[in-house]
Amino acid sequence: MQSEMETIRKILTESGDTWAVVGLSNNRSRAAYGVAAVLQRFGKRVVPVHPKAETVHGEQGYASLADIPFPVDVVDVFVNSSLAGAIADEAVARGAKAVWFQLGVVDEAAYERTRAAGLDMVMNRCPAIEIPRLR
């Protein structure tokens, strides 16, 4: 089994460039807003997923993962841990390659289910912190 750092590197460099960011809205004070901007700077397509379905950073938003009409490579989760497992299950169902639970988002059972389904996954980490470390 690969180490957590190997999984992080794989997700950031090999899993694809379309990232659904669950919890991303136009609220500039939320961490998701800034992290999405960093992902874009590093060449990722950021797809906002939020009940308001707002356009954020120039990308059309969707109310749910199921509403996105094209493939998604990575699902980046910025919601309360109690809601994150259901989102990980949706990511598996829609064929994502990886799930990323942001800092503070932890659900061990969801992690185990997602890995068992063959997806790469990291928990309680931030891609905006990890991407510069790859250089």
C-alpha positions in Angstrom: 0.0 0.0 0.0 1.3 3.5 -0.9 2.1 6.0 1.8 0.0 9.0 2.5 2.6 11.3 0.7 2.6 9.0 -2.3 -1.2 9.2 -2.4 -1.1 13.0 -2.2 1.4 13.2 -5.0 -0.6 10.8 -7.1 -3.9 12.7 -6.6 -2.2 16.0 -7.4 -0.2 14.9 -10.4 -1.8 11.9 -12.0 -5.5 11.7 -11.0 -6.7 14.3 -13.5 -7.4 18.0 -13.6 -11.1 18.3 -13.0 -11.8 18.9 -9.3 -15.3 19.2 -7.9 -15.0 21.3 -4.8 -17.9 20.5 -2.5 -18.8 23.5 -0.3 -17.3 26.1 -2.7 -19.3 29.4 -2.9 -18.5 33.0 -3.5 -18.0 33.6 0.2 -14.4 34.9 0.1 -13.9 34.4 3.8 -14.3 30.6 3.5 -11.2 28.5 3.0 -12.8 26.7 0.0 -12.7 30.0 -2.0 -8.9 30.5 -1.5 -8.0 26.9 -2.0 -10.0 26.7 -5.2 -8.0 29.8 -6.5 -4.7 28.0 -5.7 -5.9 24.8 -7.5 -6.7 26.9 -10.5 -3.3 28.6 -10.5 -1.8 25.1 -10.6 -3.8 24.1 -13.7 -6.8 22.4 -12.1 -10.4 23.0 -13.4 -12.4 23.8 -10.3 -16.1 22.9 -10.4 -18.1 24.5 -7.5 -20.6 22.3 -5.8 -22.9 24.1 -3.4 -26.7 24.3 -2.9 -26.7 27.9 -4.4 -24.9 26.6 -7.6 -23.0 29.9 -7.9 -20.4 30.6 -10.6 -17.1 30.9 -8.7 -13.7 31.8 -10.2 -15.3 31.8 -13.6 -16.6 28.2 -13.4 -20.3 27.3 -13.5 -21.5 25.9 -10.1 -23.8 22.9 -9.5 -26.1 22.1 -6.6 -24.8 18.5 -6.2 -22.2 16.1 -7.6 -25.0 14.3 -9.5 -25.8 17.6 -11.4 -22.4 17.9 -13.0 -22.8 16.8 -16.6 -19.2 15.8 -17.3 -16.6 13.5 -15.6 -15.0 14.6 -12.4 -11.5 13.3 -11.5 -11.2 14.4 -7.8 -13.8 15.4 -5.3 -12.5 17.9 -2.8 -14.7 18.0 0.3 -15.2 21.2 2.4 -18.2 20.2 4.5 -18.7 19.1 8.1 -17.3 15.6 8.8 -20.8 14.3 9.6 -21.8 15.0 5.9 -18.6 14.0 4.3 -19.2 10.3 4.1 -22.2 10.6 1.9 -20.3 12.9 -0.4 -17.5 10.3 -0.6 -20.1 7.6 -1.5 -21.4 9.9 -4.3 -17.9 10.4 -5.6 -17.5 6.6 -5.8 -20.9 6.2 -7.5 -20.1 8.8 -10.2 -16.7 7.3 -11.0 -14.3 9.8 -9.5 -10.6 8.7 -9.2 -10.0 10.3 -5.9 -11.5 11.9 -2.8 -9.8 14.6 -0.8 -11.2 15.5 2.7 -10.0 19.0 3.7 -8.3 20.0 7.0 -10.7 19.2 9.8 -12.8 16.8 7.7 -12.4 13.2 9.1 -14.5 10.1 8.6 -12.6 6.9 9.1 -15.5 4.7 7.9 -15.8 6.8 4.7 -12.1 6.6 4.1 -12.2 2.8 4.4 -15.2 2.5 2.1 -13.7 4.8 -0.5 -10.3 3.0 -0.5 -12.1 -0.4 -0.7 -13.9 0.9 -3.8 -10.5 1.5 -5.4 -10.3 5.3 -5.1 -7.3 7.2 -3.8 -8.2 9.2 -0.7 -6.6 11.6 1.7 -8.2 13.0 4.8 -7.5 16.1 7.0 -5.1 17.6 4.5 -5.2 20.7 2.2 -4.1 20.6 -1.5 -3.2 24.3 -1.4 -0.5 23.4 1.3 0.6 20.1 -0.5 0.9 21.3 -4.1 3.8 23.7 -3.5 5.6 20.9 -1.6 5.7 18.9 -4.8 8.0 21.3 -6.6 
